[in-house]
Amino acid sequence: MPKVGLSDLEKRRRTVLACIASKKALNGWDDKKLAVKARISVPTLCRRMDTPEDFSLKELWGMGITIYLYDGQSQLPTDDGLVMLKGGT
């Protein structure tokens, strides 16, 4: 059976979750501290982690995560802080 690639939505979910996990690890935060930063409850944080597309920008900003918007799409920066734009030079 051939391998099936990840859907675009799944790639985006994993990108957001990886960014959140990185913030947690770098700052030594647990879920409770992360929820406080996002100004949501711990159960709400757990639900959002199951469906990361439900995070609001305000919640992500509260966690210190920067999202770059262009052409109606969001793009998280790479490890070196750069954002690759499609169609740009």
C-alpha positions in Angstrom: 0.0 0.0 0.0 1.5 3.4 -1.0 2.3 6.0 1.7 -0.2 8.9 1.8 1.2 12.3 2.6 -0.1 14.6 5.3 -3.0 16.8 4.4 -2.3 20.6 4.4 -4.5 21.0 7.5 -2.5 18.3 9.4 0.8 20.0 8.4 -0.5 23.3 9.7 -1.7 21.6 13.0 1.7 20.0 13.5 3.4 23.3 12.8 1.4 25.2 15.5 1.8 22.4 18.0 5.5 22.3 17.4 5.8 26.0 18.0 3.8 25.8 21.2 5.9 22.8 22.4 9.0 24.8 21.6 7.8 27.8 23.7 6.9 25.4 26.6 10.4 23.7 26.5 12.4 26.9 26.1 10.6 28.7 29.0 10.1 25.7 31.3 6.3 26.1 31.3 3.8 23.4 32.1 0.2 23.4 30.8 -1.0 25.5 33.7 1.5 28.3 33.0 0.8 28.1 29.3 -3.0 28.4 29.9 -2.4 31.4 32.2 -0.3 33.1 29.4 -3.1 32.4 26.9 -5.7 33.6 29.4 -7.7 30.3 29.1 -8.4 27.4 31.4 -6.3 24.2 31.4 -9.2 22.1 30.0 -9.7 24.7 27.2 -6.0 24.5 26.4 -6.2 20.7 26.1 -9.2 21.0 23.8 -7.3 23.6 21.7 -4.3 21.3 21.5 -6.5 18.6 20.0 -7.7 21.1 17.3 -5.0 23.8 17.2 -6.8 25.7 14.4 -9.3 26.8 17.2 -6.6 28.9 18.9 -7.4 32.6 18.6 -4.6 35.0 17.6 -5.0 36.6 21.1 -4.3 33.3 22.7 -1.3 32.6 20.6 0.1 36.1 21.2 -0.5 35.6 24.9 1.8 32.6 24.7 4.4 34.7 22.9 3.9 33.1 19.5 4.1 35.3 16.5 2.0 34.6 13.4 2.7 36.2 10.1 -0.3 36.7 7.8 -0.2 37.1 4.0 -2.8 36.5 1.3 -5.3 35.2 3.9 -2.9 32.5 5.0 -0.9 32.2 8.2 2.8 31.2 8.2 4.9 30.5 11.3 8.6 31.6 11.1 11.3 29.0 10.6 13.8 28.2 13.4 16.0 31.2 12.3 13.0 33.6 12.4 12.4 33.8 8.6 9.1 33.6 6.9 9.0 32.1 3.4 6.4 33.7 1.2 5.0 31.9 -1.8 5.5 33.7 -5.1 8.0 36.1 -3.6 11.6 36.6 -4.5 
